Amino acid sequence: FMALFAAQVLSKDRASSFLTRLFTTPMTSTDFIMGYSLPLLMMSLVQGIVCYIVAMFMGLSISLSMIVALALLIPTSIIFIGIGLLCGTLLSERAAVGICGALLTNLSAWLSGAWIDLNLIGGLFKDVAFILPFVHAVEMGKAALTGEYGDIFPHIWWVLGYAIIISVVAIAMFKKKMQA
């Protein structure tokens, strides 16, 4: 939902005079993207904390691994926030919300292996899933929560790589739109 919220806020700001007025400030495109990203990142961490608290009431054992798993939510959150900001930069509010809403939510859930074991599907679907960051984010989180810290690798490299690439592309596209 961070992607949806990021896309909606940025596309609304783009459509209104708010963002136009902000362009008169000495802020860079990186400043703008960080300004949108940091509050959403905090919201993601709060959302993760709430989910773990609810999970504890449902039987999840309290452990220090929860802190590691929460820390690993940061790069995953950056991916989704970056996708939302990229869509909000390039698309109208209606299109950005459509892509970052049900489409991204369902696509990332199916391709993450969170709903169904990817080994059961196999083939091209599994191959594509392992090229994308979603399955790696799930595997990384599972490894952290179970205390199998060695199993976080190589998944963390995929997630960090995607987080960096998507953030850089979002900043570049925003900068291009600022100059247009």
C-alpha positions as CSV (number, residue, x, y, z in Angstrom):
1,F,0.0,0.0,0.0
2,M,3.0,2.3,0.3
3,A,3.4,2.2,-3.5
4,L,-0.3,3.1,-3.9
5,F,-0.1,5.9,-1.4
6,A,3.2,7.3,-2.9
7,A,1.8,7.2,-6.4
8,Q,-1.4,8.9,-5.4
9,V,0.2,11.7,-3.4
10,L,2.9,12.5,-6.0
11,S,0.5,12.4,-9.0
12,K,-2.0,14.6,-7.1
13,D,0.8,17.1,-6.3
14,R,1.9,17.0,-9.9
15,A,-1.6,17.8,-11.1
16,S,-2.0,20.6,-8.7
17,S,-0.1,23.9,-8.3
18,F,1.5,22.6,-5.1
19,L,4.4,20.9,-6.9
20,T,4.8,23.8,-9.3
21,R,5.3,26.1,-6.4
22,L,7.8,23.7,-4.8
23,F,9.8,23.8,-8.1
24,T,10.7,27.5,-7.3
25,T,12.7,26.4,-4.2
26,P,16.3,25.3,-4.4
27,M,15.4,21.7,-3.8
28,T,16.8,19.0,-6.1
29,S,15.0,16.1,-7.5
30,T,16.7,13.9,-4.9
31,D,15.4,16.2,-2.1
32,F,11.8,15.9,-3.5
33,I,12.0,12.1,-3.7
34,M,13.5,11.9,-0.2
35,G,10.8,14.2,1.1
36,Y,8.2,11.8,-0.2
37,S,10.0,8.7,0.7
38,L,11.1,9.2,4.3
39,P,7.6,9.6,5.8
40,L,6.4,6.6,3.9
41,L,9.4,4.6,5.1
42,M,8.4,5.5,8.7
43,M,4.8,4.5,7.9
44,S,6.1,1.1,6.6
45,L,8.1,0.4,9.8
46,V,5.0,1.3,11.9
47,Q,2.9,-1.0,9.8
48,G,5.4,-3.8,10.2
49,I,5.5,-3.2,14.0
50,V,1.7,-3.4,14.2
51,C,1.7,-6.6,12.1
52,Y,4.2,-8.2,14.4
53,I,2.2,-7.1,17.5
54,V,-0.9,-8.7,16.0
55,A,1.1,-11.8,15.1
56,M,2.3,-12.1,18.7
57,F,-1.4,-12.2,19.9
58,M,-1.9,-14.9,17.3
59,G,1.0,-17.1,18.7
60,L,4.2,-15.7,17.2
61,S,7.0,-16.0,19.8
62,I,8.7,-12.8,20.8
63,S,12.4,-12.8,19.8
64,L,15.2,-10.5,18.8
65,S,14.8,-11.9,15.3
66,M,11.8,-9.6,14.9
67,I,14.1,-6.6,15.1
68,V,16.2,-8.0,12.3
69,A,13.1,-8.8,10.2
70,L,11.8,-5.3,10.8
71,A,15.2,-3.8,9.7
72,L,15.0,-5.9,6.5
73,L,11.6,-4.3,5.8
74,I,13.5,-1.1,5.0
75,P,14.9,-2.1,1.6
76,T,11.7,-3.9,0.6
77,S,9.7,-0.8,1.5
78,I,12.1,1.4,-0.5
79,I,11.3,-0.8,-3.6
80,F,7.5,-0.3,-3.2
81,I,7.8,3.4,-2.4
82,G,10.2,3.8,-5.4
83,I,7.7,2.1,-7.7
84,G,4.9,4.3,-6.4
85,L,7.0,7.5,-6.9
86,L,8.0,6.4,-10.3
87,C,4.4,5.7,-11.3
88,G,3.3,9.0,-9.6
89,T,5.9,10.8,-11.6
90,L,5.1,9.3,-15.0
91,L,1.4,8.7,-14.9
92,S,-1.9,10.4,-14.1
93,E,-3.4,9.8,-10.7
94,R,-6.0,7.4,-12.1
95,A,-3.4,5.3,-14.0
96,A,-0.8,5.5,-11.1
97,V,-3.4,4.3,-8.6
98,G,-4.6,1.6,-10.9
99,I,-1.1,0.2,-11.4
100,C,0.1,0.6,-7.8
101,G,-3.2,-0.6,-6.4
102,A,-4.6,-4.0,-7.2
103,L,-2.2,-4.8,-10.0
104,L,1.0,-4.3,-8.1
105,T,-0.4,-5.8,-5.0
106,N,-1.6,-9.0,-6.7
107,L,1.4,-9.3,-9.0
108,S,3.9,-8.9,-6.2
109,A,2.0,-11.4,-4.0
110,W,1.8,-14.0,-6.7
111,L,5.4,-13.6,-7.7
112,S,6.7,-13.6,-4.1
113,G,5.7,-17.1,-3.3
114,A,3.7,-15.8,-0.3
115,W,0.5,-17.3,-1.5
116,I,1.7,-20.4,-3.2
117,D,5.0,-22.3,-3.3
118,L,6.7,-21.3,-6.5
119,N,8.2,-24.8,-6.8
120,L,4.6,-26.1,-7.3
121,I,4.2,-23.9,-10.3
122,G,7.8,-24.1,-11.6
123,G,8.8,-23.3,-15.2
124,L,8.8,-19.8,-16.6
125,F,6.6,-18.4,-13.8
126,K,9.2,-19.5,-11.2
127,D,12.1,-18.2,-13.3
128,V,10.5,-14.8,-13.7
129,A,9.6,-14.7,-10.0
130,F,13.3,-15.2,-9.1
131,I,14.4,-12.4,-11.4
132,L,12.1,-10.0,-9.5
133,P,12.7,-8.8,-5.9
134,F,9.5,-10.0,-4.4
135,V,10.4,-13.7,-3.7
136,H,13.8,-12.6,-2.4
137,A,12.1,-10.1,0.0
138,V,9.9,-12.9,1.4
139,E,12.7,-15.4,1.7
140,M,14.9,-12.8,3.4
141,G,12.2,-11.9,5.9
142,K,11.4,-15.6,6.6
143,A,15.1,-16.3,7.2
144,A,15.4,-13.3,9.6
145,L,12.3,-14.1,11.5
146,T,13.4,-17.7,12.0
147,G,16.9,-16.7,13.1
148,E,18.6,-18.3,10.1
149,Y,20.6,-15.2,9.4
150,G,22.9,-17.0,6.9
151,D,19.9,-17.7,4.7
152,I,19.3,-14.0,4.2
153,F,22.0,-14.1,1.6
154,P,21.9,-13.9,-1.4
155,H,18.3,-12.6,-1.2
156,I,19.4,-9.3,0.5
157,W,21.6,-8.5,-2.5
158,W,18.6,-8.8,-4.9
159,V,16.4,-6.6,-2.7
160,L,19.1,-4.0,-2.2
161,G,19.9,-4.0,-5.9
162,Y,16.3,-3.4,-6.8
163,A,15.9,-0.8,-4.1
164,I,18.9,1.2,-5.4
165,I,18.0,0.9,-9.1
166,I,14.3,1.8,-8.6
167,S,15.3,4.8,-6.4
168,V,17.8,6.1,-8.9
169,V,15.3,5.7,-11.8
170,A,12.6,7.5,-9.8
171,I,15.0,10.4,-9.1
172,A,16.1,10.6,-12.7
173,M,12.5,10.5,-14.0
174,F,11.4,13.1,-11.5
175,K,14.3,15.3,-12.5
176,K,13.5,14.9,-16.2
177,K,9.8,15.9,-15.4
178,M,11.0,18.9,-13.3
179,Q,13.0,20.2,-16.3
180,A,10.2,19.7,-18.8
